[in-house]
């Protein structure tokens, strides 16, 4: 039996314990006509491991202090996010009301 599958599984488990599956900022998806304008922030995340609160907090860190991160889109194209974090949420930083 080959050792490669076992070593690969061990590597994935070890990386998961190191926070490699935590949401992080990436390029946002392009704006659609009906979406609000403003700074856009993309967040890669794992749909099974990441909570909405984690996504919101990560997006808010990327927005300016006087704005609020508002989620406007989600996609799973995997062009900008890796296999272990395949989903991308896009937020717009809107002025606080």
Secondary structure, DSSP 4 states (H G I P E B T S, - for coil): --SHHHHHHHHHHHHHHTTTTS-EEEPPPPPPTTSPPSEEEEEEE-TTT--HHHHHHHHHHHS-TTEEEEEEEEE---SSS-GGG-EEEEEEEEE--
